Amino acid sequence: MESNSPHPYNFSKGEDSSYYFETEKGLKYSAYFIEFPATIHKLYSFSFEKEEGSGAHDARVRDTIMCILQDFFKNENYILGYTCDVSDGREMARKRLFNRWFEEANDGTLKKFDFQTDNIFVSLILNKNYFAIDQAVNDINELFVDVLAQK
């Protein structure tokens, strides 16, 4: 895959909008997109996780995730909704990390909108050429507010 990132790991794409890669230390990662069916927009959630093990900070993991996101955004009609995991109280650190990654990797083709309710941080990312940015942001913000109100 082509990449603007300096040193991404090789990754493979599964049939179900999932991606897989392994680091030079043998750590295995998966990244995946899941479509939200309850919206008129092509809205997807994004997650990535390490199978097992631990290791030192590896900038190539970030480069690989950014490359996967570049592949995803080849379709200008896709919208990505990213919610920071709150299971261990480290959601703010995840938000800062994801914001930094976005700022470092965005070549100007993407726009990001952030929403917050209590300790839940949501980012919405879409192509700057998306045909209805304002409508999408409003619709999806309402969807997240409705979902969070049901919890």
C-alpha positions in Angstrom: 0.0 0.0 0.0 1.1 3.5 -0.7 1.7 5.7 2.2 2.9 9.2 3.2 4.0 7.8 6.5 7.8 7.2 6.7 7.8 3.6 8.0 4.5 1.8 8.4 4.5 -1.9 9.0 3.1 -4.1 6.2 -0.6 -4.7 6.8 -3.2 -6.9 5.3 -6.8 -6.1 4.7 -9.5 -8.6 5.6 -12.8 -9.0 3.9 -14.8 -7.4 6.7 -13.2 -3.9 6.8 -10.5 -5.1 9.1 -6.7 -4.8 8.9 -3.9 -6.8 10.5 -0.2 -6.1 11.1 2.6 -7.4 13.2 5.5 -5.4 14.7 9.1 -6.3 14.4 8.9 -7.4 18.1 6.1 -9.9 17.1 3.2 -7.9 18.6 0.0 -8.4 16.6 -2.5 -5.6 16.0 -5.9 -5.5 14.4 -7.8 -2.4 13.3 -11.3 -2.4 12.1 -14.2 -0.3 10.9 -17.9 -1.0 11.7 -20.7 0.8 9.9 -23.5 2.5 11.9 -26.6 1.4 10.1 -28.9 4.0 11.7 -27.8 7.1 9.8 -28.2 8.4 6.2 -24.4 9.1 6.2 -21.8 6.4 5.7 -20.7 6.6 9.3 -18.1 4.1 10.7 -16.6 3.6 14.1 -12.9 2.7 14.3 -11.0 0.7 16.8 -7.6 -0.9 17.0 -6.1 -3.2 19.6 -3.1 -5.2 20.4 -3.7 -8.9 20.9 -1.3 -9.6 23.8 2.0 -8.6 25.2 3.6 -5.2 25.9 6.4 -3.3 24.4 8.1 0.1 24.3 6.6 3.0 22.3 6.8 2.2 18.6 6.2 5.1 16.2 5.7 2.6 13.4 2.4 1.5 15.0 1.1 5.1 14.7 2.4 5.3 11.1 0.6 2.0 10.3 -2.6 3.2 11.8 -2.4 6.4 9.9 -1.8 4.5 6.7 -4.9 2.4 7.4 -6.9 5.5 7.9 -5.6 7.0 4.6 -6.8 3.8 2.9 -10.2 4.2 4.5 -10.5 7.8 3.5 -9.9 7.1 -0.2 -13.7 7.0 -0.3 -14.6 10.7 0.2 -18.1 9.7 1.3 -17.0 7.9 4.4 -17.2 9.5 7.8 -15.3 8.2 10.8 -16.6 8.5 14.4 -14.0 7.7 17.0 -14.9 7.4 20.7 -12.1 7.1 23.3 -12.3 4.0 25.5 -13.4 4.9 29.1 -13.0 1.4 30.6 -9.8 2.2 32.5 -10.1 6.0 33.1 -7.5 6.8 30.5 -9.9 8.4 28.0 -8.3 11.9 28.2 -4.8 10.4 27.4 -6.3 8.6 24.5 -8.0 11.8 23.3 -4.7 13.7 23.5 -2.8 10.9 21.7 -5.4 10.6 18.9 -5.5 14.4 18.4 -1.7 14.5 18.1 -1.7 11.7 15.6 -4.4 13.4 13.6 -2.5 16.7 13.6 0.8 15.1 12.6 -0.8 13.0 9.8 -3.5 15.2 8.3 -2.3 16.5 5.0 -5.2 19.0 4.9 -7.7 16.7 3.2 -9.6 15.9 6.4 -11.6 17.9 8.9 -12.2 16.9 12.5 -15.0 17.8 14.8 -14.9 17.0 18.6 -17.8 16.4 20.9 -17.8 15.8 24.6 -20.4 14.6 27.2 -19.1 14.1 30.7 -16.0 12.0 30.3 -16.9 10.6 26.8 -14.9 12.1 24.0 -16.0 11.7 20.4 -14.2 12.8 17.3 -15.9 13.0 13.9 -13.5 12.9 10.9 -14.5 13.4 7.3 -13.1 14.5 4.0 -13.1 18.3 3.5 -14.8 17.7 0.2 -17.7 15.8 1.8 -20.9 17.0 0.1 -22.8 18.0 3.2 -20.4 18.6 6.1 -22.6 20.8 8.2 -25.6 18.5 7.9 -23.5 15.4 8.6 -22.0 17.0 11.7 -25.4 18.0 13.0 -27.0 14.7 12.3 -24.2 12.6 13.8 -23.9 14.9 16.9 -27.7 14.3 17.5 -27.2 10.6 17.1 -24.4 10.5 19.7 -26.4 12.6 22.1 -29.4 10.2 21.7 -27.2 7.1 22.2 -25.5 8.6 25.2 -28.8 9.6 26.7 -30.0 6.0 26.6 -27.1 4.7 28.8 
